[in-house]
Amino acid sequence: MGNPKEAAMKGYELVKQIREERSHHPERMFIKWWRNEEDFIDFDLVTRFLDTLKESSKIDGFELIDQEEMWRTVQARCEGRVTKEQRDGDWVLRWTPPEGKKLEEMQTDFAYTPESLLKILDQETNYNYVD
């Protein structure tokens, strides 16, 4: 994990660091990244993050995390409104949106996949996660 006092990393350097870390920890499919001056924290799939990264993009630090750690992040954020249960041999997420929340789609059951974890987190935080 980068030191917050270090200068911001830019595109090429960032890609190199992420790929290097990912080669040692292929199970870490998520990236948690931040910009210090904006108190900004975001999560994404590493592959999607790398696909959309521009050479001019600047971030102050990142951490690669695995699906279990992402699950704990979603659990903590939802404060008891999300559960993981086994149904017909597959893991399923059951999410209860916050009261009064307007949703893009009224879905409460999701397959336990990296994409579903991000979808729930994005809807839960209005795409604006701050620790």
SVG drawing of the C-alpha trace seen along z (x, -y; Angstrom):
<svg xmlns="http://www.w3.org/2000/svg" viewBox="-39 -19 46 46">
<polyline fill="none" stroke="black" stroke-width="0.4" points="0.0,0.0 1.3,-3.4 2.4,-5.9 -0.1,-8.8 2.7,-11.4 4.2,-10.2 3.5,-12.1 0.5,-11.1 1.0,-8.3 0.2,-8.7 -1.0,-6.3 2.0,-4.3 3.6,-4.1 0.3,-3.1 -0.4,-0.4 3.1,1.0 2.6,1.1 -0.9,2.6 0.2,5.3 3.3,6.1 1.2,6.5 -1.5,8.5 1.1,10.9 2.0,11.8 -1.7,11.9 -4.0,12.9 -6.9,13.5 -7.0,9.8 -9.4,8.8 -10.6,5.5 -8.8,2.2 -9.5,-0.3 -8.0,-3.6 -8.0,-7.2 -7.1,-10.8 -6.0,-12.6 -7.0,-16.1 -10.6,-15.2 -11.1,-12.6 -12.0,-10.4 -12.1,-6.6 -13.4,-4.3 -13.6,-0.6 -13.5,1.2 -12.5,4.4 -8.8,4.3 -9.4,5.2 -12.1,2.5 -9.9,-0.1 -7.0,0.6 -9.2,0.5 -10.5,-3.0 -7.3,-4.4 -5.9,-7.4 -2.2,-8.4 -3.2,-11.7 -5.1,-10.0 -3.7,-10.8 -4.3,-8.9 -2.5,-9.0 -2.7,-5.4 -4.3,-2.0 -4.7,1.3 -5.7,4.6 -8.2,6.6 -9.8,10.0 -13.5,10.9 -13.7,11.8 -12.4,8.4 -14.8,6.7 -17.6,8.7 -16.6,7.4 -16.5,3.8 -20.1,4.2 -21.3,5.8 -19.9,3.0 -21.4,0.3 -24.8,2.0 -25.0,2.3 -26.9,5.6 -29.0,5.1 -27.0,7.6 -26.6,11.3 -24.8,14.1 -26.6,17.4 -26.3,20.7 -29.2,21.5 -29.1,24.7 -25.4,25.0 -24.6,21.4 -23.9,18.4 -26.4,15.6 -26.5,12.1 -29.7,10.7 -29.7,6.9 -32.3,4.7 -31.8,1.1 -31.9,-1.8 -35.4,-3.1 -36.5,-5.7 -33.7,-4.8 -34.5,-5.3 -33.0,-2.4 -32.1,-2.0 -33.8,1.4 -35.7,3.1 -33.4,6.1 -32.7,7.6 -31.1,11.0 -27.7,11.2 -25.3,14.0 -22.2,13.8 -19.9,12.4 -17.4,9.5 -19.8,7.5 -22.7,7.9 -20.6,6.8 -19.7,3.6 -23.3,3.0 -24.6,3.2 -21.8,0.9 -22.4,-1.6 -26.1,-1.7 -25.6,-1.9 -23.2,-4.8 -24.6,-6.6 -21.3,-5.9 -19.6,-8.0 -17.8,-5.9 -15.9,-7.7 -14.5,-5.9"/>
</svg>
